[in-house]
């Protein structure tokens, strides 16, 4: 009887022990070195290149429509995303969004 108790207790203790932690996996779009966030760049042809590589055309006000239909407005010093986040200009002719 005690041997069954010992085996059950050992299995219970082994089942509750923690496994060694693994290093975190980083995924997503990597930003431009020296910046944080995602970057929207001008394509040199009157449009923009979004962080996922999609190209969109600028409109007469300097803003553009996202593929999902949202509108990104041009500001004097950056862009205004549909969710209200402002993306300031960077030193490389683009915009960095948090």
N, C-alpha and C positions, 0 to 999 in steps of 0.2 A: 504494500500500500504506500509506504513512504517513498519507494522508488518511483512510482507513478507521479506522486506529488513533486518529487525532485525534477523529473523530466518536464512536467507541465510548467513548473516555476522557471526552469531554464529557458524553455521556448518563449514564455511570456516576457522574460527579461530581454532576450535577443530580439523579439519583435518590437519592443519599445525603444531600443537603442537607436541613436541617430546615425545616419550615413554620413560619410565625409562630404563636405561641401565642395561644389564644383565652381570654377570661375564663371562669372556672368558672361553671357553671350551678347555681343553688341550687334544690333541690326538697324537698318534704316538708311536714310540718305546721309552721306557724310558731308558736312559743311565745308566751306572754303577754309583752308588753314588760317588760323588767327581770328576766326569769327565763331559765333555760336548761332545755331538755328539753321533754317533752310534759306537758300539763296534763289532769288528770281533775277535773271540776267537779261539785259537787252541783247537782242540778236543781231543788231547792226543793220537790220532791214526794216525797221519801224515796228518790230514786234518784241515779244518777250519769250524767254525760255523758262518754264516752270521747273521746280525742283525735281520732278519726275521725268524731265526731258521733253515734255509736251511743249509745242510752240503755239503761241496765240498772237493774233494781230492786235495792235493798239488801235483805239478808236480816235475820233477827232479831239476828244478831251484828254487824251494821254493815258486813259485807263484801258481796261480790257475785260472781256467775259471769260470766266473759267469754264472748263468743259462741263461742269455740273450746272451752269447757268448763273452762278453768282457773279457779281460785278466787283472788280477791284478798281478803286478810284485812285487817280494820280493826285498827290499832294505836292506842295512846293518843296518839301524835303523828304519825300518818300512815297509809299503806297499805303492805302487803307483797305484792308481785307474786309470781306462781307461780315465777318464775325466781330469787327471793331478793332482788331489788332493793327497797329501801325508798323510798317516795315521801313526803317530808315535806310538812306543810301549808304553804300559802302565806298571804299576807295578804288574799287575796280569796275565802276560803271554799272553796278547792279544794286540790289536791295537785299537786306538780310532780315528775315522774319523769325521772331522767336518761336 
